């Protein structure tokens, strides 16, 4: 049991030590023999003639770096969200249009089923009554359209 509680504490200490060293400056120098040395101290203690140089680690673009609103990633994300919203709106309009078509087809079929005499107005505004065969044909067409549009 003691080992299990000791492990997280050890890992915490190691990670703090690593993070501290990650921000440290690095120095390099060449000794009398021409050998290059690296250290965290700016001047070697036992060196007689040296030239010390400071090495600055290169920074890299990390995910942790805060993105501003003008970054390409942010623009791409906003464009994708806009397209998604437009697609959703189009689907909503199409669904509403389909529901309206369905209601109209149901209304027309109910009208044919309830009324014995159905007519159409011609160009002069006169009534032309449909025959039983024409009514049956329209009922079949309306039923077929209902199956197609109103599932």
BELUR-V846073 format. One record per residue. N is the residue number from 0. RES is the residue in three letters. SS is DSSP state (hx for helix, st for strand, lp for the rest). Layout:
n=[N,N]
res=[RES,RES]
ss=[SS,SS]
This chain:
n=[0,1,2,3,4,5,6,7,8,9,10,11,12,13,14,15,16,17,18,19,20,21,22,23,24,25,26,27,28,29,30,31,32,33,34,35,36,37,38,39,40,41,42,43,44,45,46,47,48,49,50,51,52,53,54,55,56,57,58,59,60,61,62,63,64,65,66,67,68,69,70,71,72,73,74,75,76,77,78,79,80,81,82,83,84,85,86,87,88,89,90,91,92,93,94,95,96,97,98,99,100,101,102,103,104,105,106,107,108,109,110,111,112,113,114,115,116,117,118,119,120,121,122,123,124,125,126,127,128,129,130,131,132,133,134,135,136,137,138,139,140,141,142,143,144,145,146,147,148,149,150]
res=[UNK,UNK,UNK,UNK,UNK,UNK,UNK,UNK,UNK,UNK,UNK,UNK,UNK,UNK,UNK,UNK,UNK,UNK,UNK,UNK,UNK,UNK,UNK,UNK,UNK,UNK,UNK,UNK,UNK,UNK,UNK,UNK,UNK,UNK,UNK,UNK,UNK,UNK,UNK,UNK,UNK,UNK,UNK,UNK,UNK,UNK,UNK,UNK,UNK,UNK,UNK,UNK,UNK,UNK,UNK,UNK,UNK,UNK,UNK,UNK,UNK,UNK,UNK,UNK,UNK,UNK,UNK,UNK,UNK,UNK,UNK,UNK,UNK,UNK,UNK,UNK,UNK,UNK,UNK,UNK,UNK,UNK,UNK,UNK,UNK,UNK,UNK,UNK,UNK,UNK,UNK,UNK,UNK,UNK,UNK,UNK,UNK,UNK,UNK,UNK,UNK,UNK,UNK,UNK,UNK,UNK,UNK,UNK,UNK,UNK,UNK,UNK,UNK,UNK,UNK,UNK,UNK,UNK,UNK,UNK,UNK,UNK,UNK,UNK,UNK,UNK,UNK,UNK,UNK,UNK,UNK,UNK,UNK,UNK,UNK,UNK,UNK,UNK,UNK,UNK,UNK,UNK,UNK,UNK,UNK,UNK,UNK,UNK,UNK,UNK,UNK]
ss=[lp,hx,hx,hx,hx,hx,hx,hx,hx,hx,hx,hx,hx,hx,hx,hx,hx,hx,hx,hx,hx,hx,lp,lp,lp,st,st,st,st,st,lp,lp,lp,lp,lp,st,st,st,st,lp,lp,lp,lp,lp,lp,lp,lp,lp,lp,lp,lp,lp,st,st,st,lp,lp,lp,lp,lp,lp,lp,lp,lp,lp,lp,lp,lp,lp,lp,lp,hx,hx,hx,hx,hx,hx,hx,hx,hx,hx,hx,hx,hx,hx,hx,hx,hx,hx,hx,hx,hx,hx,hx,hx,hx,hx,hx,hx,hx,hx,hx,hx,hx,hx,hx,hx,hx,hx,hx,hx,hx,hx,hx,lp,lp,lp,lp,st,st,st,lp,lp,lp,lp,lp,st,st,st,lp,lp,hx,hx,hx,hx,hx,hx,hx,hx,hx,hx,hx,hx,hx,hx,hx,hx,hx,hx,lp,lp]
